[in-house]
Amino acid sequence: MFDWIPLQYYTSIQYHFLLLTAVLILFYASQFHISDPKSTSFFTIYGYFFALLFTLYIGLRPISGRYFVDMGTYAKIYERLQNGASVTIEKDYLFNYFMKWCSNFMEARTFFLVLDVLYIIPCILFSRKYFGAYWFFSFFMFVGSFSFWAYGTNGLRNGLGTSLFILGLYLYEKKIWMFMLFLLGYFMHASIIIPIAAFVLTGVYKNPKVYFYIWLAAIPLSLAGGSSWSVFFASLGFEEERTQGYLTGGEQYIDKFSQTGFRWDFLLYSASAVFAGWYFIFKKHIKDRFYIHLFGTYCIANAFWILVITAAFSNRFAYLSWFLMAPVIAYPMFRYKIWKDQYKVAGLILFSYFLFTYIMNAVKI
């Protein structure tokens, strides 16, 4: 469907399209009242059009290992499965068995489309439930997050695991179903154990000040400990051989991060969600039980990443908290009255949030 687009421009085009949408939201928020029924109706219609087009664009991308990295590897494995190759599945059972099952009756292009439908739908469901008529603004923040595209085209298992976690949050009141979805996320990609552990911990000890202080403490601890934290977690047998490589490996594990070392730029990006949670909870006195739990989960998961920030492949761990940034920032803005001219402020925050994504991915500096 989109094969006519030169592959070298494929990713950039979607960022330019997202920028146009961000500008549209900013303009609309500055000129009109978003809560007006005509406005919510417009963005609901536009939102479904946007979601359909975006899903098709990401899901029907041409198969390429050069431009989508891991996609090429998955495609080769999928072809082998279609040709009857026998495989031994020893990890990420849900993803691998699902791929094996799909190889019996669908082509690789269809398989990748199905994966991205499963990747995106939880974000829509979550946004529809918690944001109601304003669901599109939450959904746009999900897809406009820094690594959302990368984990829908490259780190597919990671991305699907986090989406199952989001689907679990969608069923927050139904604890059994929620934890079953968390478990499925773990079997999609075992690294999801980090946000699951953070969620359980912050559910047991429900003090947002403690979450905030743990996050702050992780920064000097990481600066003081350097790579020793990565070595420490790897020495615990942290998850598996591949993950140990992410923690202690060399150039072969460098992916999205163009450099290693302590990434102040990404720390500041992460801090934006922490600041948002601190502001909404402690300054604006938001007492929402779900939001405080969400904030705590983000802080603890992000603190883990800060400790291993110097690892060559630390972006794989960063995404285990970054996928929650959009709801942490957006949730209070579209559920509670906080500011005068609230939707103008919200539109500016949404635009600024996406602008980081655009600059880091589409602007060649």
N, C-alpha and C positions, 0 to 999 in steps of 0.2 A: 504493500500500500504506500509506503514512504521510501521505496527503494530508489526513487528518482532523486532524492536528496543526497548530495555528496557527503560521504561519511565524515570527512574532516570538519564539516559544518553542522553535523547532526545535533550534537550536544549544545553548541552555542545557540542554535535556533530556538531551542526550548527555553533557554535562559532569557533570550530577547523577548519571547512571547510572554514569559512570566513578568518581565519588567513592564511590558505594556499593561498587563493586568494590574500590577502594583500601582502604576501611575493612574489607571482608571479608578481604583479604590481610593487613592489619595485625593484625586480631583473630586470625586463624588462626595467624600467625607467632608471636604472643605466647603462645598457649595450647597449640599443638601443634608437633611437630617436622615441618617441611615435607618432610624427606627420607624420612619414613615412607611405605611403599608406598600406604597408604590415602590419605594426603595428596596424593601425586603423582597417584594415580588420580583423585581428586576434581577437582584443578585441571586435569588433562588433559581430562576430560569437560566441566567448566565452561568451559575455554579454547576448545574447539571451538564450544560454544554461543555464547559471547561473541563469537568471531570471526565466526560466521555472522550473528548479529544485528547486530553493528556494521557489517559490510560491507553488509548490506541497508539498514540505516538511513541510512548515508552515501550509498550508491549510488542509492537510490530516493527521495532527497529531491525535493521539488517544484522545478521549474525556476524560478529567481528571480534576477534581476540585482540586486534591492535587497538581499537578504539573503546572497547568495552571489557577488555582484559579477561576476567574470569569467564565471561560468556563464551569465549572460544573454547575454553577447557570443558565447560559443561556441554557444549554442542558436540565435541568429540566423544565424550563419554556417552551421551545420548545416542549418537550414531552407532556406537559399539553395542549398546543395549538393544537397539532396533535390529541389529544384525545377529542377535542371539548370543552375545558374549556372556559368559557366566561371571558374576561378580560376588565378592564377599563383602557384606555391609557390616562395618564394625563401629560406626559413629554416625551422628546426625541422622538417626534412623528414619524419622518422618520424611525429611527431604529426599533421602536416597531411595526409600521404598516408593515414595510418590513418583519420583522420576522414573523408576523401573516400571511402575504400573502404567504411567502415561505413555511410555515408549511402545507399549503394545498396540496402541490405536491412534496416536496423534503424531503429527510431524513436529520437528523441533521448534519451528516458528510459532506453532499453536501452543506448544508447551511453555515457551517464554511469555506469551501473551497471558496464559492462565496464571503464571506466577505473578505477573504484575497486577492482574485483577485482584488476586489474593493479597497482594502487597498494599493496594490502594483502598479497597473497600473498608477495612477496619478504620481507616482515618475518616472516611465519610460517615460511617455509623457512629463513631465516637463524637464527631462534630455535630451530627444531627441530634444526638441525645443531649449533650451538655450545653449546646449553644442555640438550639432551636432555630428561630428565624435567621439568626446570624451565623449559621453553620458554615457558610462559604468562607468567611474570614478566617475561621479556625483551620478549615481545610487548606486554604491557600497558604497559611503559615506552615502547615505540615509539609506540603510539596515544595514550598519556597525555602525550606531549611537547607543549611549548607551541604549536607551529605545525602539528602533524600534521593536525588537523581543517581548518585554513585551506587547506592545500595539497592536500587531497582534495576541497575544495568550491569553491575560488577559484583559486589559482595552480596549475592542474592540470598544466600542462607541467612546471613546476618539480618538483612532487611526483612525477610519473611518472619524470622524469629521475633523481631521487635514489633512487627505488625500483629502477631498473635498476642503479644503482651498488651498492646493497645486494645485489641479485641477483648482481652480479659478485663481491662479497666472499664470497658463498655458495660460489662456485666458485674460491676463493682458490688452491687447489693446482693448478688447471687454467688456467695463465696465459693461454693463447690465448683460451679461452672467456671468461675474466674480462675481458680487454681488449676483446673484441668486445662484451660487454655494456656496458662503459664507453663504447665508441664509440656504441652505440645510445642510451645515456643522453644523450650529447652531441647527437645528432641529434633527440632528444626535446626538449631545451632546451639551447641552447649554453652557458648559464651553468655547466653541469656540468663545464666545462673547469677550473674552480677546484679542486674536490676531486680531479679526475683529476691535475692538475698537482701538487697536494699529495701525492697517493699516490705518484706517480712519484718526486718529490724525496725523500720519506722512505724510499722503497725503495732509492734509490741511496746515500744517506747515512744510515746506521742508528744514529744517536746520539740517544736520547731527551732527553738533557740539552740538546742544541742546539735541539730542537723547543720545549722548555719555555722556554728563554731567548729564542728568537725571539718566542714568544707574549708574554712579559713585556715585551720591548722595544717591541712594537707599541703598548703603552698610552701611554708618554711620547711616542713618535713621533706618535701620533694627537693627543694633547693639544697638542703643539707645532705640528704641521702643520695642524690643523683641516681646513677644507674643501679645502685645497690638494691633499690626497691624492686627493680625488674628482676634482678638476680634472685632476690629473696622469694618473690612469688613464683618464679620458675622453679626454684629448688623445692617448692612444695608440691611439685608435679602439677602445677596449675593448669588444669584441664587436659592438655594433650601435647604431643610433640609439636604440632603446628603452632599452637598458641605459645609454647615456650620459645619457638622461633620468632614469633611476633615480639616477645619481650626482650630476647637477648640476641636475635639474629642480626645480620649485616645488611648489605645493600640489596640482597635478593628479596628482602621483605618490605622495602620502601615502596609505597603505593601512592596514595593521594597526597601525603605530606612531602613537600619539595625539599625539606630539610629536617634534620633531627635536632635534638637538643631541647632546651626548655622553651616551649613555644608561647611567648607572651601574647601574641596575637590571638591564638586560640583560647588561651586562658581568659582574656578579656571577653571573647565571644561567649565562653561558658559563663562568665561572671554576670552577663546581662540577665540571664534567667534567675541566678541567685539573687541579684539585686531586685529583680521584679518581685520574687517571692518575699524577700525581706520587706520591701516597701508595702506590698499589699497586706501582709500578715501583721507586721509590727507597727506600721505607720497608719494604715487605713483600717486596721483591726478586722480583717476578714477572718471569720471563725469557721469557715466551711471545712467540715471534717475531711471530705474527699480532697479538697485542694491542699490542705496541710499534709496529707499523706502523699500526694503527688509531689509536692515540694520536697519533702523529706527523701523520697525515693531518688529524685534527681540529684540532690546534694550528695548523698552517700555514693551513688554510682559515679558521679562526676569526680568526687574526691579520690576514688580508686584510680581513675584515669590520670589525675594530677600526679599521683604518686609514681606512675609508670610513664610519665609524659616524655621522658627522654628515650624511650624504646623506639626502635626503628619503625615499628608498625603500630604505634600507639593510637593511630586514628581508628583502628578496629575497636579499641576500648573506648575511645571518645564517643563513638556513635551509640554506645550502650547507655549513655545519658542524654546525648544530644537529640535523640529521637523524641524526648519528652520536653524539649525546650518550648516548642510551639504552644502546647496546652498550659505550661507553667506561666508563660507570659500572657496568653490570650484569655485564659479562663475568667479571671476577675473582671477584665475590661468589658466583657460581653454578658456578664451575669449580675453585676452590681453597679450601682450608681457611685462613681468615684470622683469625677471631675465635672466642672462646668464645661460645656461644649465637649462632652465626653467622646463623641464619635470623630471629632476633628483630631483630638489627641490620639485616639486609637488608630486612626488612619495613618497618622504620622509615625507612630510606633511600628505598625505593620510594615510600612514602606521602609523604615530604617532597618528593621530586622532582615528584610529581603535584600536590601542594598549590600549588606556584607556578603551574602551569598553571591550576588551578581558580580561584585568587584573581585572576589576571590576566584570565581570560576570563569567569568566571561571577559574580564578586562585584563589585557596583557600588560603587566607592569614591568 
